[in-house]
Amino acid sequence: MVKIKRQKVRSRKKKKEAQSSRPRRNFKGIFKFIFWTILVAGVGVGIVTFQYMFVDSDLFNVKGLDVRFYDQKNVLHRTNFSNINDKDVLGANIFLVDLKNFKEKIEASHPELRDIVVRRELPNRLIVQARQRLAVAQVYGDKPYFIDKDGVFLPYTNNSAEGNIPIISGISVAGFSRNSVAQKEKINKALFLIGALSMNRKLSRYQIKTIDITDNRNISFFLSAKDAEKVEIKIGEGEFNKRLDVLATVLEQLGQDIERVKYIDLRFEDPIVGPR
């Protein structure tokens, strides 16, 4: 009798389990590690290079200011600031300069400028651009004080026709800071009246010489024209455009007889002409 030897046959499942239990090399993980290592190293080198080129290098230190402003005739001028503390700007890195703070310093030191813009010009200059305020009126204290259309007091004026600038009386320059609200209200009314008359086509040949705004509810003024310079115009506290139109009609009707007039009162429905 022949004996048949049984042969053990392993299942495929067990064979696969045996293969999977063998350690495999994680090439994907190694690749990720190398990639992130190179990336971090590159960023570090970039930061160091950026700091050296743009922060530590003297190439980008501010070496000067280029100041440009437009005058009342819209002509561009270039000048230098003589009374502004620019020690925090000159020599500083141009990227680290606080442009807003520097602009505020300029505004405080140079009230005669408006619409101020400060910008960087690489590699090492700051550009300051502005417009020069135009004096439209003056008030008197210990000396003449000039103001622009926004009521800003100017340190000086470059107006070519300085002698023709209207004078506002009834303003206390010495007490301006202590009673600023009341004084500004008076100044704003006077400036509005000056602007209204200059825009009135019917009164184009006339200009305000002086305004008395002691009582801002009873404003009066004198014109600069020779035939009417001694005539007081009483205009009250409002409705300036309407009353100036009435004034233009009255002046046209008077003609040469204006020399015999002492005042023209526009505060009522019908204007009153007072003889001299």
C-alpha positions in Angstrom: 0.0 0.0 0.0 1.4 3.3 -1.1 1.3 6.2 1.3 0.6 9.6 -0.2 2.4 12.4 1.5 0.3 15.4 2.0 1.9 18.7 1.0 1.0 21.8 2.9 -0.3 24.6 0.7 -0.2 28.1 2.0 -3.1 30.3 1.0 -2.5 33.4 -1.1 -3.9 35.5 1.7 -1.3 34.4 4.1 1.4 34.9 1.5 0.2 38.5 0.9 0.1 39.2 4.7 3.7 38.0 4.9 4.8 40.3 2.1 3.0 43.3 3.6 4.7 42.7 6.9 8.0 43.5 5.3 9.3 47.0 6.0 8.9 49.4 3.0 10.9 52.6 2.4 8.6 55.7 2.5 10.0 57.6 -0.5 7.1 60.0 -0.4 7.8 61.1 3.2 11.5 61.5 2.4 10.7 63.7 -0.6 8.4 65.9 1.5 11.0 66.3 4.2 13.7 67.4 1.6 11.3 69.8 -0.1 10.2 71.6 3.1 13.8 71.8 4.3 14.9 73.5 1.1 11.9 75.8 1.2 12.5 76.9 4.8 16.2 77.4 4.0 15.3 79.5 0.9 12.9 81.7 2.9 15.5 82.3 5.6 18.1 83.3 3.0 15.6 85.6 1.4 14.7 87.3 4.6 18.4 87.9 5.4 19.0 89.2 1.9 15.9 91.5 2.1 17.0 92.9 5.5 20.5 93.6 4.2 19.4 95.2 0.9 16.4 97.2 2.1 17.0 97.8 5.9 20.7 97.6 6.8 22.0 99.0 3.5 22.8 102.7 3.4 21.5 102.8 -0.2 17.9 103.4 1.0 18.7 106.0 3.7 16.9 109.3 3.1 19.5 111.9 1.9 17.2 114.8 1.0 13.8 116.3 0.6 12.4 117.5 -2.7 9.8 120.1 -1.9 7.4 121.3 -4.6 4.4 123.6 -4.4 2.0 125.3 -6.7 1.4 129.0 -6.2 -1.9 130.9 -6.7 -1.2 131.0 -10.5 -0.7 127.2 -10.5 3.0 127.6 -11.2 5.3 124.9 -9.8 8.1 126.0 -7.5 10.8 124.1 -5.7 12.0 125.2 -2.3 13.6 123.9 1.0 12.0 123.7 4.5 13.9 125.8 6.9 11.8 125.5 10.1 10.8 121.9 10.3 12.5 119.3 12.4 13.5 116.7 9.9 16.2 115.0 12.0 13.9 111.9 12.3 13.7 111.7 8.5 17.1 112.5 7.1 19.4 109.4 7.4 16.4 107.2 8.2 15.6 104.1 6.1 13.1 105.3 3.5 10.8 102.3 4.0 10.6 102.9 7.7 9.7 106.7 7.5 6.2 107.4 8.9 4.8 109.5 6.0 1.6 110.4 7.9 3.5 111.7 10.9 5.9 113.6 8.7 3.0 115.2 6.8 1.4 116.3 10.1 4.6 118.0 11.1 4.7 119.9 7.8 1.1 121.0 8.2 1.8 122.3 11.7 5.0 124.2 10.6 3.6 125.5 7.3 0.0 126.6 7.5 0.4 128.4 4.2 0.4 125.1 2.4 -2.6 122.8 1.7 -3.3 119.5 -0.1 0.1 118.2 1.2 1.2 114.9 -0.2 4.4 113.0 0.9 5.7 110.1 -1.1 8.9 108.0 -1.5 11.2 108.3 -4.5 13.6 105.4 -4.5 16.3 105.0 -3.6 16.8 107.8 -1.1 14.5 110.9 -1.5 11.2 112.0 -0.2 8.9 114.1 -2.4 6.7 116.7 -0.7 4.1 118.3 -2.9 1.5 120.9 -1.9 -0.4 124.0 -3.0 0.1 127.5 -1.6 -2.8 129.1 0.2 -3.9 132.4 -1.3 -4.7 135.3 1.1 -8.2 136.6 0.4 -8.6 138.9 3.5 -6.6 140.4 6.3 -7.3 141.4 9.9 -5.3 143.7 12.1 -3.9 143.2 15.6 -0.4 144.1 16.5 0.3 143.5 12.8 -1.6 142.5 9.6 -2.8 138.9 9.7 -3.7 137.3 6.4 -6.2 134.5 6.0 -7.2 132.3 3.1 -10.7 131.3 1.9 -10.8 128.5 4.5 -10.1 130.9 7.4 -6.6 129.7 7.9 -4.2 132.3 9.3 -1.1 132.6 7.1 2.4 133.5 8.4 2.9 135.8 5.4 1.4 136.5 1.9 3.0 136.4 -1.5 0.0 138.0 -3.2 1.0 140.4 -6.0 -1.9 142.7 -5.1 -1.4 142.7 -1.4 -2.8 146.2 -0.9 -6.1 145.2 -2.5 -6.9 142.4 0.0 -10.1 143.2 1.9 -9.8 144.2 5.5 -12.0 142.5 8.1 -12.6 144.7 11.2 -14.4 143.6 14.4 -12.1 140.5 14.9 -10.1 140.2 18.1 -6.9 138.5 17.0 -5.5 138.4 20.5 -8.6 136.5 21.8 -9.0 134.3 18.8 -7.8 131.1 20.6 -9.9 131.9 23.7 -13.1 132.5 21.8 -12.4 130.6 18.7 -16.0 129.5 17.9 -17.5 133.0 17.9 -14.5 134.5 16.0 -14.5 131.7 13.4 -18.2 132.3 12.8 -17.5 136.0 12.2 -14.6 135.2 9.9 -16.6 132.6 7.9 -19.4 135.1 7.3 -17.0 137.7 6.1 -15.2 135.3 3.8 -18.5 134.1 2.4 -19.5 137.7 1.6 -16.2 138.4 -0.1 -16.5 135.3 -2.2 -20.2 136.0 -3.0 -19.4 139.5 -4.3 -16.4 138.3 -6.3 -18.6 135.7 -8.1 -21.4 138.2 -8.8 -21.1 139.2 -12.5 -23.3 142.3 -12.0 -20.7 143.6 -9.5 -17.6 142.5 -11.4 -16.1 146.0 -11.4 -16.5 146.3 -7.7 -14.4 144.8 -4.9 -14.8 144.9 -1.1 -12.4 147.2 0.6 -13.4 146.8 4.3 -16.0 144.7 6.2 -17.2 145.6 9.7 -18.3 142.4 11.4 -18.3 143.6 15.0 -21.9 142.6 15.1 -22.3 139.6 12.8 -26.1 140.2 12.6 -25.5 143.7 11.1 -22.6 143.4 8.8 -21.6 146.3 6.7 -18.9 147.0 4.1 -17.3 149.6 1.8 -16.4 149.1 -1.8 -13.0 149.9 -3.3 -14.4 151.7 -6.4 -13.6 155.4 -6.3 -17.2 156.5 -7.0 -18.5 154.3 -4.2 -15.7 154.0 -1.7 -17.4 156.3 0.8 -20.8 154.6 0.6 -21.6 152.2 3.5 -23.4 149.1 2.4 -25.5 147.6 5.2 -26.2 143.9 4.3 -27.3 142.3 7.6 -26.5 138.7 8.6 -27.6 136.6 5.6 -29.2 136.2 2.2 -26.0 137.7 0.8 -26.4 136.6 -2.8 -30.0 137.9 -3.0 -29.0 141.2 -1.4 -26.0 141.7 -3.6 -28.2 141.3 -6.7 -30.4 144.1 -5.2 -27.2 146.2 -4.6 -26.2 145.8 -8.3 -29.6 147.1 -9.4 -29.4 150.1 -7.0 -25.9 151.0 -8.1 -26.9 150.9 -11.7 -29.9 153.2 -11.0 -27.9 155.7 -9.1 -25.2 156.1 -11.7 -23.2 159.3 -11.1 -25.5 160.2 -8.2 -23.7 157.7 -6.0 -21.4 160.5 -4.8 -24.4 162.0 -3.0 -25.2 158.8 -1.1 -24.0 158.1 2.4 -25.3 154.5 2.8 -27.4 151.8 1.1 -29.4 149.6 3.5 -30.2 146.2 2.1 -31.6 144.6 5.2 -35.3 145.2 4.4 -37.6 144.2 1.6 -37.1 147.5 -0.2 -33.6 148.9 -0.1 -33.1 152.3 1.6 -30.7 154.9 0.2 -29.5 157.4 2.7 -28.4 160.8 1.3 -25.1 162.4 2.4 
